[in-house]
Amino acid sequence: RYLEVFSSTYEQMEWQLEHQPKARRDEANDCLVKLRGLPYGVSKEELMTFFSGLSVAPNGITILTNREGKMTGEAFVEFTNSDAAEQAVEKHMQNIQHRYIEVY
C-alpha cells in the first residue's frame, strides 16, 4: 500500500471526509478495495459486472464525486469477505470500457 499526499484547503478536507465511505471501527478493512482510473460515466451496474462471481456487500459500491457532483474516476467496493476482496485485487489493470482499472 502507499499513501498519496495532496495539498488542499481545510474546506476541501472537510468535504472529502464527509463524503468518503466510513470505515467500520470494529472491523478490519480487509474487505474493502479502491478502484482508480474508472471511466467518468461508469455505473454501479458496470462495477457489479466487472466483479461478477465475487460477493459484493449490499450497498457496497461507492463511486466518488467532487464538490460539483462530477465523478472523480475513483470508487470503493466492499466485499462480504476478505477472500472476495483478494480475488478483486487480481483484476488490477483489467479494462472497463476503454480504460484499464487500478484495483488495490
Secondary structure by P-SEA (a helix, b strand, c coil): cbbbbbbbcaaaaaaaaacccccccccccccbbbbccccccccaaaaaaaacccccccccbbbbbccccccccccccccccaaaaaaaaaacccccccbbbbcc
